[in-house]
């Protein structure tokens, strides 16, 4: 005797479609819960603290190929022992890692007027050396300006200014645009440092950004990213 005919349920007739629908629902739930971190409560996200962020940024700074030149400039502007510091503004959770918005600054280890004087003296020496190199290339070394004397390790502010402005005027004869750019840069540096005192903080660059990821050995790994609104505040650029 044949078994009675029973119509198949929709789940029996289309097993694949039901499994796919269930899988799709599960995936959608995972996506909605994982990809929009903005909806999560702050306590649910393990944000790195400022100390951990600073450590990661400093490791990135130390590994920069141009770090030695940057450190030499930092010691000129901030004084012996000066180091870059970071002011953290925002830490934003991303689908992977965090986006950090911060400023880079230096705490002066000497009065800003002394830093400015040292910077002007170094710049005057560099300009004189460049002028000598250009004159030597042209076979006119006799007309090149002499480099400022290094015998006086602590030249007066007035003499340092005079040497620098003399070098800029000599540059103006052949490269007027560069001379004008140097004058604008010097004006900005004077505004940044002239009235500052030992212990004051000077912002070097503002509105910087970096990505931060967990890293097995050092805790966090930082990588600078382009920031369209970045500001170069008190650097000779």
SEDREN-555962 format. One record per residue (C-alpha): x, y, z; chain; residue in three letters; residue number from 1. Coordinates in nm, 2 decimals. Layout:
BEGIN
      c1      c2      c3  mol  type  seq
       X       Y       Z    A   ala  NUM
...
//
This chain:
BEGIN
      c1      c2      c3  mol  type  seq
    0.00    0.00    0.00    A   unk    1
    0.14    0.33   -0.10    A   unk    2
    0.20    0.59    0.16    A   unk    3
   -0.04    0.88    0.15    A   unk    4
    0.08    1.18   -0.04    A   unk    5
    0.18    1.47    0.18    A   unk    6
    0.26    1.81    0.02    A   unk    7
    0.62    1.92    0.09    A   unk    8
    0.66    2.22    0.31    A   unk    9
    0.83    2.53    0.17    A   unk   10
    1.14    2.44    0.38    A   unk   11
    1.15    2.10    0.22    A   unk   12
    1.09    2.22   -0.13    A   unk   13
    1.35    2.50   -0.12    A   unk   14
    1.61    2.40    0.15    A   unk   15
    1.88    2.60   -0.01    A   unk   16
    1.68    2.92   -0.02    A   unk   17
    1.60    2.90    0.35    A   unk   18
    1.96    2.83    0.45    A   unk   19
    2.07    3.12    0.24    A   unk   20
    1.81    3.35    0.40    A   unk   21
    1.92    3.25    0.75    A   unk   22
    2.28    3.30    0.66    A   unk   23
    2.21    3.64    0.51    A   unk   24
    2.02    3.74    0.82    A   unk   25
    2.31    3.64    1.04    A   unk   26
    2.56    3.82    0.83    A   unk   27
    2.35    4.13    0.82    A   unk   28
    2.32    4.13    1.20    A   unk   29
    2.70    4.09    1.23    A   unk   30
    2.76    4.37    0.98    A   unk   31
    2.52    4.61    1.16    A   unk   32
    2.68    4.53    1.50    A   unk   33
    3.04    4.55    1.38    A   unk   34
    3.08    4.81    1.11    A   unk   35
    2.92    5.11    1.28    A   unk   36
    3.12    5.18    1.60    A   unk   37
    2.97    5.52    1.63    A   unk   38
    2.66    5.37    1.78    A   unk   39
    2.84    5.18    2.05    A   unk   40
    2.87    5.32    2.40    A   unk   41
    3.21    5.47    2.47    A   unk   42
    3.26    5.23    2.76    A   unk   43
    3.23    4.93    2.52    A   unk   44
    3.54    5.04    2.32    A   unk   45
    3.89    5.00    2.47    A   unk   46
    4.03    5.34    2.38    A   unk   47
    4.41    5.38    2.42    A   unk   48
    4.51    5.65    2.68    A   unk   49
    4.72    5.95    2.60    A   unk   50
    5.03    5.79    2.74    A   unk   51
    5.00    5.49    2.50    A   unk   52
    4.93    5.72    2.21    A   unk   53
    5.23    5.93    2.29    A   unk   54
    5.45    5.63    2.31    A   unk   55
    5.34    5.50    1.97    A   unk   56
    5.38    5.85    1.81    A   unk   57
    5.73    5.88    1.96    A   unk   58
    5.83    5.54    1.82    A   unk   59
    5.71    5.66    1.48    A   unk   60
    5.91    5.98    1.52    A   unk   61
    6.22    5.79    1.62    A   unk   62
    6.19    5.56    1.32    A   unk   63
    6.16    5.85    1.07    A   unk   64
    6.46    5.86    0.83    A   unk   65
    6.47    6.24    0.87    A   unk   66
    6.45    6.22    1.24    A   unk   67
    6.82    6.32    1.31    A   unk   68
    6.78    6.65    1.12    A   unk   69
    6.45    6.71    1.29    A   unk   70
    6.60    6.65    1.63    A   unk   71
    6.89    6.89    1.56    A   unk   72
    6.64    7.16    1.46    A   unk   73
    6.43    7.08    1.77    A   unk   74
    6.74    7.13    2.00    A   unk   75
    6.80    7.47    1.83    A   unk   76
    6.45    7.59    1.87    A   unk   77
    6.38    7.44    2.21    A   unk   78
    6.72    7.43    2.37    A   unk   79
    6.94    7.13    2.48    A   unk   80
    6.73    6.84    2.59    A   unk   81
    6.41    6.96    2.42    A   unk   82
    6.20    6.69    2.27    A   unk   83
    5.87    6.68    2.07    A   unk   84
    5.56    6.65    2.28    A   unk   85
    5.20    6.57    2.17    A   unk   86
    4.87    6.72    2.27    A   unk   87
    4.59    6.47    2.19    A   unk   88
    4.26    6.63    2.09    A   unk   89
    4.04    6.34    1.97    A   unk   90
    4.06    5.96    1.95    A   unk   91
    3.80    5.82    1.71    A   unk   92
    3.72    5.45    1.69    A   unk   93
    3.74    5.31    1.34    A   unk   94
    3.63    4.97    1.20    A   unk   95
    3.99    4.87    1.26    A   unk   96
    4.20    5.07    1.50    A   unk   97
    4.17    5.44    1.59    A   unk   98
    4.21    5.78    1.43    A   unk   99
    4.40    6.02    1.65    A   unk  100
    4.39    6.40    1.60    A   unk  101
    4.68    6.58    1.78    A   unk  102
    4.93    6.87    1.78    A   unk  103
    5.31    6.85    1.80    A   unk  104
    5.48    7.09    2.03    A   unk  105
    5.80    7.16    2.22    A   unk  106
    5.85    7.28    2.57    A   unk  107
    6.13    7.54    2.57    A   unk  108
    6.44    7.46    2.77    A   unk  109
    6.56    7.82    2.73    A   unk  110
    6.41    8.16    2.66    A   unk  111
    6.27    8.19    2.31    A   unk  112
    6.49    8.49    2.23    A   unk  113
    6.80    8.27    2.28    A   unk  114
    6.65    8.00    2.06    A   unk  115
    6.57    8.26    1.79    A   unk  116
    6.93    8.40    1.81    A   unk  117
    7.08    8.06    1.76    A   unk  118
    6.85    7.98    1.47    A   unk  119
    6.94    8.31    1.30    A   unk  120
    7.31    8.25    1.34    A   unk  121
    7.28    7.90    1.19    A   unk  122
    7.07    8.03    0.90    A   unk  123
    7.32    8.30    0.83    A   unk  124
    7.60    8.05    0.82    A   unk  125
    7.40    7.82    0.58    A   unk  126
    7.32    8.11    0.35    A   unk  127
    7.69    8.22    0.34    A   unk  128
    7.80    7.86    0.26    A   unk  129
    7.54    7.83   -0.02    A   unk  130
    7.66    8.16   -0.17    A   unk  131
    8.02    8.04   -0.16    A   unk  132
    7.92    7.72   -0.34    A   unk  133
    7.73    7.91   -0.60    A   unk  134
    8.02    8.14   -0.66    A   unk  135
    8.27    7.85   -0.68    A   unk  136
    8.05    7.68   -0.94    A   unk  137
    8.06    8.00   -1.14    A   unk  138
    8.43    8.05   -1.10    A   unk  139
    8.39    8.36   -0.89    A   unk  140
    8.49    8.25   -0.55    A   unk  141
    8.66    8.58   -0.48    A   unk  142
    8.32    8.76   -0.47    A   unk  143
    8.15    8.52   -0.24    A   unk  144
    8.06    8.65    0.11    A   unk  145
    8.26    8.52    0.40    A   unk  146
    8.08    8.28    0.64    A   unk  147
    8.00    8.44    0.98    A   unk  148
    8.28    8.38    1.23    A   unk  149
    8.22    8.09    1.47    A   unk  150
    8.47    8.22    1.72    A   unk  151
    8.20    8.40    1.92    A   unk  152
    7.98    8.11    2.03    A   unk  153
    7.73    8.35    2.18    A   unk  154
    7.69    8.64    1.93    A   unk  155
    7.47    8.93    2.03    A   unk  156
    7.12    8.94    1.89    A   unk  157
    7.20    9.25    1.70    A   unk  158
    7.51    9.10    1.53    A   unk  159
    7.32    8.78    1.44    A   unk  160
    7.04    8.98    1.29    A   unk  161
    7.28    9.20    1.09    A   unk  162
    7.47    8.90    0.95    A   unk  163
    7.14    8.73    0.85    A   unk  164
    6.99    9.03    0.68    A   unk  165
    7.32    9.09    0.50    A   unk  166
    7.31    8.73    0.37    A   unk  167
    6.94    8.78    0.26    A   unk  168
    7.02    9.10    0.08    A   unk  169
    7.30    8.92   -0.11    A   unk  170
    7.06    8.65   -0.20    A   unk  171
    6.80    8.90   -0.32    A   unk  172
    7.03    9.00   -0.61    A   unk  173
    7.00    8.66   -0.77    A   unk  174
    6.70    8.49   -0.61    A   unk  175
    6.45    8.75   -0.51    A   unk  176
    6.17    8.51   -0.45    A   unk  177
    6.37    8.30   -0.21    A   unk  178
    6.49    8.61   -0.02    A   unk  179
    6.13    8.72    0.02    A   unk  180
    6.02    8.37    0.14    A   unk  181
    6.30    8.38    0.40    A   unk  182
    6.19    8.72    0.53    A   unk  183
    5.83    8.59    0.57    A   unk  184
    5.96    8.28    0.75    A   unk  185
    6.18    8.49    0.98    A   unk  186
    5.89    8.72    1.07    A   unk  187
    5.68    8.41    1.17    A   unk  188
    5.96    8.26    1.37    A   unk  189
    6.00    8.59    1.56    A   unk  190
    5.63    8.60    1.64    A   unk  191
    5.66    8.24    1.76    A   unk  192
    5.96    8.26    1.99    A   unk  193
    6.07    8.62    2.07    A   unk  194
    5.85    8.67    2.37    A   unk  195
    5.84    8.31    2.50    A   unk  196
    6.02    8.20    2.81    A   unk  197
    6.18    7.88    2.94    A   unk  198
    5.91    7.63    3.02    A   unk  199
    5.66    7.77    2.77    A   unk  200
    5.51    7.54    2.52    A   unk  201
    5.53    7.63    2.15    A   unk  202
    5.30    7.45    1.89    A   unk  203
    5.52    7.33    1.60    A   unk  204
    5.24    7.17    1.39    A   unk  205
    4.87    7.16    1.45    A   unk  206
    4.58    6.94    1.34    A   unk  207
    4.79    6.63    1.27    A   unk  208
    4.64    6.29    1.22    A   unk  209
    4.76    5.93    1.27    A   unk  210
    4.61    5.58    1.25    A   unk  211
    4.67    5.36    1.56    A   unk  212
    4.66    4.98    1.55    A   unk  213
    4.72    4.72    1.81    A   unk  214
    5.07    4.57    1.78    A   unk  215
    5.19    4.26    1.95    A   unk  216
    5.54    4.38    2.07    A   unk  217
    5.50    4.75    2.14    A   unk  218
    5.13    4.77    2.23    A   unk  219
    5.03    5.02    1.96    A   unk  220
    5.16    5.11    1.62    A   unk  221
    5.11    5.46    1.49    A   unk  222
    5.13    5.58    1.12    A   unk  223
    5.09    5.94    1.02    A   unk  224
    4.82    6.01    0.76    A   unk  225
    4.76    6.31    0.54    A   unk  226
    4.55    6.58    0.70    A   unk  227
    4.41    6.84    0.46    A   unk  228
    4.37    7.10    0.74    A   unk  229
    4.72    7.05    0.89    A   unk  230
    4.89    7.37    1.00    A   unk  231
    5.27    7.43    1.02    A   unk  232
    5.28    7.68    1.30    A   unk  233
    5.63    7.75    1.44    A   unk  234
    5.88    7.57    1.21    A   unk  235
    6.11    7.73    0.96    A   unk  236
    5.93    7.62    0.64    A   unk  237
//
